[in-house]
Amino acid sequence: MHEMALMQSVIEIALEETRKAGATRLSRVALDIGALSAVEPEAMRFCFEAVAAGTPAEGAELVIRDVEGAGWCRDCARTVALAERYGPCPECGGFQVRMTQGADMKIRELEVV
């Protein structure tokens, strides 16, 4: 489960930012997780409590926003919704689609107290 390692990195980054802000506790973490990122939001939720336990992030709220996949089709020159990596364009069926959204995961917002 690579989500555990990802969540450990998220918590490390969040706690470092908490320290930089001179705060003592992390109260909220907001993540954007792309539909094409190969990251399971439910697994991230499960890992959050385990990784945050015993740290200034324990008890913090985790908010996850799902980001839909999108791409630019070179064959039909359209921005299209993507449900899978390397799938065909839903408009023309071509395979010249470059992903433009939904392939990443990022920390959108941190709230500290």
C-alpha positions in Angstrom: 0.0 0.0 0.0 1.9 3.1 -1.2 -0.7 5.3 0.4 0.9 4.8 3.8 4.2 6.2 2.4 2.4 9.0 0.7 0.5 10.0 3.9 3.7 9.9 5.9 5.1 12.4 3.5 2.0 14.6 3.7 2.2 14.6 7.5 5.9 15.3 7.5 5.4 18.3 5.1 2.4 19.5 7.1 4.2 19.3 10.5 7.2 21.1 9.1 4.9 23.9 7.9 3.2 23.9 11.3 6.6 24.5 13.0 7.5 27.2 10.5 4.3 29.0 11.3 5.1 28.9 15.0 2.0 26.8 15.7 1.7 23.9 18.0 -1.0 21.8 16.3 -2.2 20.9 12.9 -6.0 21.1 12.8 -6.8 20.5 9.1 -5.2 19.1 6.0 -6.9 19.4 2.6 -5.7 17.3 -0.3 -6.5 17.2 -4.0 -6.3 13.7 -5.4 -6.6 13.2 -9.1 -8.8 10.4 -10.5 -5.9 9.2 -12.6 -3.2 9.5 -9.9 -3.3 5.8 -8.8 -3.9 7.0 -5.2 -7.0 5.7 -3.4 -8.7 8.4 -1.3 -10.2 5.8 1.1 -6.8 4.3 1.7 -5.4 7.8 2.4 -8.2 8.4 4.9 -7.4 5.1 6.6 -3.7 5.9 6.8 -4.2 9.4 8.0 -5.2 8.5 11.6 -2.4 5.9 11.9 0.3 8.3 10.7 -1.0 11.3 12.7 -1.3 9.4 16.0 1.1 10.7 18.6 2.0 13.8 16.6 0.7 17.4 16.6 -1.5 16.3 13.7 -3.5 13.8 15.8 -7.2 14.6 15.7 -6.8 16.9 12.7 -9.5 16.9 10.0 -8.6 15.4 6.6 -10.5 16.8 3.7 -10.0 15.2 0.3 -11.3 16.8 -2.9 -11.5 14.4 -5.9 -10.1 15.9 -9.1 -11.6 14.5 -12.3 -9.3 13.4 -15.1 -9.0 15.6 -18.3 -6.9 15.7 -21.3 -6.3 17.4 -24.7 -6.9 15.3 -27.7 -4.5 16.1 -30.5 -6.7 14.2 -33.1 -9.9 16.2 -32.6 -8.4 19.3 -30.8 -10.7 19.1 -27.8 -10.4 19.1 -24.1 -12.0 15.9 -22.9 -12.9 14.1 -19.7 -10.7 11.1 -19.0 -11.7 8.1 -17.0 -8.5 6.2 -17.4 -4.8 6.7 -18.3 -3.9 6.0 -21.9 -7.5 5.4 -22.8 -9.0 6.6 -26.1 -10.6 10.0 -26.6 -14.2 9.8 -25.7 -15.1 12.1 -28.5 -13.2 10.7 -31.5 -11.7 7.4 -30.3 -8.2 8.5 -31.0 -5.2 7.7 -28.7 -3.4 11.0 -29.0 -4.6 12.3 -25.7 -2.3 14.2 -23.4 -3.4 14.3 -19.7 -3.9 17.8 -18.4 -5.6 17.2 -15.1 -6.2 14.5 -12.5 -2.9 12.7 -12.6 -1.5 14.2 -9.4 -2.0 14.6 -5.7 -1.2 17.8 -3.8 -1.7 19.5 -0.5 -4.2 22.2 -1.2 -4.4 23.7 2.3 -3.2 23.4 5.8 -4.8 24.9 8.9 -2.7 25.2 12.1 -3.5 26.5 15.6 
